[in-house]
Amino acid sequence: MERRHTGASSQLVRRLLGILACAGLTAAAACKPEVSQSLGTTSAQTGAAPAGDTGHLAADDGQWVRPAKDYASTRFSALSEINTANVKNLRLVATFSTGVLRGHEAAPIVVGSTMYVITPFPNYVYALDLTKPGLSVKWTFNPKPELAAQGVACCDLVNRGLVYDAGKLFFNTLDDHTIALDAESGKVVWDTKVGDINLGETMTMAPLVVKGHVLVGDSGGEMGVRGWLKGLDENSGKVVWTAYHTGPDKDVLIGPGFKAFYAKDQGKDLGVSSWPPDMWKIGGGTMWGWISYDSTADLIFYGSGNPGPWNPEVRPGDNKWASTLFARRPETGEAVWAYQLSQHDLHDYDGVNEQILVDLPIGGVTRKVLIRPERNGYIYVMDRATGEVISANAYGFVNASTGVDLKTGALQYNPEKETKVGKVVREICPAAPGMKDWQPTAYSPRTGMLYIPHQNLCMDEEGVSANYIAGTPYVGMNVKMYPGPGGNRGEFEAWNPVTGKQVWAIKEDLPVWSGTVVTAGDVAFYGTMDGWFKAVDARNGAVLWQFKTGSGIIGQPITYKGPDGHQYVAVLSGVGGWSGAIVAGGLDARDSSAALGMVNAMRDLPSKTTKGGMLYVFGL
Amino acid sequence: MMFIRRIATTAALLVIVTSCEREDRRLNSQQPAAPTQMVPEVRLQPGPTLISDTTEGPYDDNAYGTTEGQVLFEQMNCSGCHANGGGGMGPPLMDDEWVYGSKPDQIFASIAEGRPNGMPTWKYRLNNQQIWQLVAYVRSLSGLTPKGARPSREDHMMVKPAPAQTPNAKPKNSGLPGSAQRP
């Protein structure tokens, strides 16, 4: 190739350079033409974007086709019309009432000139025409889920979003249906029932579509379910593969191609042998969080939830593969590596949080990493090809463990904070929802920082007996939560994953239970549980603008370019979720253990916000 | 001193005599039957009021039965959804709002038959006696049963005042199920 500089070969070289540049981009996934395919448009230049040019992280920043924005889950938009200089002029452009008063955790999505919104149970889907003033409704879809599903949903009746691909919308209903709608007409293309509420299974996560497969998982880690992730054929809805998160290797889809980095995660049928006999069948390890995809390595990454019951004394062993991070092939589900984040979980530290796929300069070399702000209190920076932990630093106050042993990969528990039956263990930090629950982080390649919405809660715990009755809670723990050190229950934190240090933080009185988005205008947006929607300077955390919405915000903000060519920001307001259950479910704060102990920490919320369900759109 | 002791003894005897009902374990007695007729969930009746609600369940004034209900409340995982009365996945049971009614017959029906917004049916898992014991415990949580029969302590971590200390919440049939909103 070096000898013959023909046109064709230089074309090839250029292409290779493009691929290299692509690989060098902070978000490799964004380089792949998946977005352009799915939108039916071509954006051929994406692969040729020069390294470091963040403008090409996704094929088209005007749209927002999935909650995490891109496969790398950066939640970064290259739009910059709204920036630190003019964001103070942001004004309300349109509102839309969703007709539901439960916790609105979803991200609206934007495809072309249509915005799609999914509500909490009963999971209405609305298509809103962005070309008409005031967001006129194009169509509405009501999946009419079983009312009884409400009785087996652990923490309010939320839904974390829908996703668009190739002319269709995909979402899950609380009563365990995965549904594909024609995006244009709102008509059902297919509807597959993948779980059973009588076993305690519900579905709240936003699917991810990868290479023709709709990836979905179940909720119900508090109900003794057996967690799984399924791959459904995008066109037919047929279940192509199911990967369980407990049980024998053949059920977990661990085969000859599996190679765990650490000895603790190696061995045959650990999903059976790390449990008392048969307890893996009701051992939790659900999947209700986030999936990322690296198209270069062709791997999906996601983690499983807590083992059940919460009471750890009744399940001696590591309890694999609960609270475990998996790398799998999207088309077969085959596990390539796994890493258990919290072995023999003691405190409900699910492993379902988001992972952000970026390439970072670490120790003088560029490494393809996966970053997880984990529920157990550490930000894991991991080699995403092998599952090696490069660093794991605490991003808040942790005393339940002393750190992560980088040699063995094991979380080092603090024996003083180990939960026991018949004994109240006090001041366990972080509390059961962890340092950070489901609420997703954003990453700006411009600042090199993560923007992490999270909580600061501690708890008292007492193990009690847990009885397995299918379809009822299987917890075995009395819990009482309260604010962590400092008294602020939440924080919006900027973090440098290379240095492993906090850059700045905004202390919030209430847990920050909303998602976040960061833009090339160097503005980060998030919401508070008392209803403030805030824009802050991504470089220093200065609050540049805020707007009080009707109800507390726990939704995921997004930004997009409207049909008029201007940038907008949208968010759902409507308090709820686990932390907001006291308002959404009308709970009684005299019982500190209500909502699995969360109510004690949130007893003042009803005086700060009320139920709601409203979409807000802002523009300049 | 002697005098005080005598008063105390008399008082204790008085308590023992008057609390026979409260302490009766009813081990040999027959199981109480389920409510004999369909239990109306609503108060609204066209024309003159014809229904008369029951006001007391068979174990409402019985401490042993109420405590058995407390044990069942944990064993059957009622506490998993309703916590220790403050609610969670299910509605609170210690407040004054009742979605499907606060009367013993109505609560019996809620437990036995289930309710459409997520309450499972338990009639295939529990017998009438157990359900009535649960009814007594559930009513004790908001102070609706005689104070002397209500549990005066919690067996676990102190998360709320014991039912004996809970004031009567004066029920209102105004509660809305979680999904009451429909477009």
Chai-1 contact restraints between the chains, C-beta under 6 A:
chainA,res_idxA,chainB,res_idxB,connection_type,confidence,min_distance_angstrom,max_distance_angstrom,comment,restraint_id
A,G99,B,P183,contact,1.0,0.0,6.0,A-B,restraint_1
A,V100,B,Q181,contact,1.0,0.0,6.0,A-B,restraint_2
A,L101,B,Q181,contact,1.0,0.0,6.0,A-B,restraint_3
A,L147,B,P116,contact,1.0,0.0,6.0,A-B,restraint_4
A,L147,B,N117,contact,1.0,0.0,6.0,A-B,restraint_5
A,L147,B,S179,contact,1.0,0.0,6.0,A-B,restraint_6
A,A148,B,G118,contact,1.0,0.0,6.0,A-B,restraint_7
A,Q150,B,N117,contact,1.0,0.0,6.0,A-B,restraint_8
A,Q150,B,G118,contact,1.0,0.0,6.0,A-B,restraint_9
A,Q150,B,G178,contact,1.0,0.0,6.0,A-B,restraint_10
A,Q150,B,S179,contact,1.0,0.0,6.0,A-B,restraint_11
A,G151,B,G118,contact,1.0,0.0,6.0,A-B,restraint_12
A,G151,B,M119,contact,1.0,0.0,6.0,A-B,restraint_13
A,V424,B,M157,contact,1.0,0.0,6.0,A-B,restraint_14
A,E462,B,H156,contact,1.0,0.0,6.0,A-B,restraint_15
A,E462,B,M157,contact,1.0,0.0,6.0,A-B,restraint_16
A,N467,B,Q75,contact,1.0,0.0,6.0,A-B,restraint_17
A,I469,B,N77,contact,1.0,0.0,6.0,A-B,restraint_18
A,T472,B,N77,contact,1.0,0.0,6.0,A-B,restraint_19
A,T472,B,G80,contact,1.0,0.0,6.0,A-B,restraint_20
A,P473,B,N77,contact,1.0,0.0,6.0,A-B,restraint_21
A,P473,B,G80,contact,1.0,0.0,6.0,A-B,restraint_22
A,P473,B,C81,contact,1.0,0.0,6.0,A-B,restraint_23
A,V475,B,G80,contact,1.0,0.0,6.0,A-B,restraint_24
A,N478,B,H156,contact,1.0,0.0,6.0,A-B,restraint_25
A,N478,B,M157,contact,1.0,0.0,6.0,A-B,restraint_26
A,K480,B,V159,contact,1.0,0.0,6.0,A-B,restraint_27
A,L587,B,G86,contact,1.0,0.0,6.0,A-B,restraint_28
A,L587,B,G87,contact,1.0,0.0,6.0,A-B,restraint_29
A,L587,B,P92,contact,1.0,0.0,6.0,A-B,restraint_30
A,D588,B,G86,contact,1.0,0.0,6.0,A-B,restraint_31
A,D588,B,P92,contact,1.0,0.0,6.0,A-B,restraint_32
A,D588,B,M94,contact,1.0,0.0,6.0,A-B,restraint_33
A,D588,B,D95,contact,1.0,0.0,6.0,A-B,restraint_34
A,R590,B,K160,contact,1.0,0.0,6.0,A-B,restraint_35
A,D591,B,A83,contact,1.0,0.0,6.0,A-B,restraint_36
A,D591,B,N84,contact,1.0,0.0,6.0,A-B,restraint_37
A,D591,B,G85,contact,1.0,0.0,6.0,A-B,restraint_38
A,D591,B,G86,contact,1.0,0.0,6.0,A-B,restraint_39
A,D591,B,V159,contact,1.0,0.0,6.0,A-B,restraint_40
A,D591,B,K160,contact,1.0,0.0,6.0,A-B,restraint_41
A,S592,B,V159,contact,1.0,0.0,6.0,A-B,restraint_42
A,S593,B,A83,contact,1.0,0.0,6.0,A-B,restraint_43
A,S593,B,N84,contact,1.0,0.0,6.0,A-B,restraint_44
A,S593,B,V159,contact,1.0,0.0,6.0,A-B,restraint_45
A,A594,B,A83,contact,1.0,0.0,6.0,A-B,restraint_46
A,A594,B,G86,contact,1.0,0.0,6.0,A-B,restraint_47
A,A594,B,G87,contact,1.0,0.0,6.0,A-B,restraint_48
A,A594,B,G88,contact,1.0,0.0,6.0,A-B,restraint_49
A,A595,B,G88,contact,1.0,0.0,6.0,A-B,restraint_50
A,L596,B,G88,contact,1.0,0.0,6.0,A-B,restraint_51
A,V599,B,G86,contact,1.0,0.0,6.0,A-B,restraint_52
